[in-house]
Amino acid sequence: HKIFDLLNQKILIHNYFPAACTQINDILCSMLDLLRFKPGGYTLLLQGYTFLLFGQLFQNHFYSEAPALSTQKKVLHLKDVLTFIDEHYAEDIRLSDLAACANMNGNYFCRYFRELTHRTPLDYLNYYRVEAACEQLSYTNKTITEIAFDCGFHDASYFVKVFKRYKNITPSEYTRADF
């Protein structure tokens, strides 16, 4: 009965499983080994492991009710906005750009975005930019000012202030930190 709910998109399988649940990890490793080595009869073995996997997922309740269709549509709108941020974070992005990406007016878009992410759109954008800056700080020899501009900040001192708000250290402390 749960398989039909899954096929009809009434439930969603979790994409994270506790480390303590070794049965699922063992089943997945066995399936990957079968795909890698392809011994005789491996397709039947894969089918068997698939049933075992779903049995474990359902037995351990690693699923949840699917959101209502209206929530799914909201998530799809949000996906477009997040993709836009991912592709354009280094550019000058205005709230109106993000709202237009979701085909909404600015005021409604802010409420909608916050409802789904628990952040304002500009807070999320700055957070994303800081994460991108962390990657550059870790893997390039660029100056902090260059990285600030590469990540969409127009003022290095503002970048340092925003960076410290999210990371609790400055960018220069971050480059010296041993994570």
C-alpha positions, 0 to 999 in steps of 0.5 A: 500500500505504501508503494502505491502512495509513493508512486502516486506521489502521496509520500516522499522518501527522506533523503537522509538516513541516520548512521545508526541505520546500517541496514539501509547502508548495507543494502545500498552498498550491495546494490552498488557492488552488483552494478559495478561487477554485474555477476550472473543474475545481477538484475534479479538480485537488484530487484530483491535488494530494491524490495529489501530497501523499500521494506526498510524505508517503510518499516523505519518510517523514513518517509513523510506525507507529500506536501499539498499541490499548492505547496509543490507549486510554491516550491517550484517557483522557489526553485526558479529563484534559487537557480537564478541566485546560483547563476547570478549571485555575482551580479547586482541583484535587486529584490524586483529581479527575484520577484520577477523570476517568481512572477510575483509582486515584491511584497507578496514575494518577500512573504512567500520566500520567507514562509518557505525558507525562513529567511528574507530574499536578501538575507538568503542572497547575502548568505549565498554570497558569503558561502561562495566567498568561503569557497574562493577564500579556501581555494584561490589566492585572490585578495579579499577585495577581489573575492568581495567583488567576485561575489557581488559585494560592491564594498569590501568593508561591507563584505567583511561586516556581512561575512562576520555576521554569518561566520562569526569571524572575518574573511582574513581570520577564515583564511588562517583558520584550520578547519 
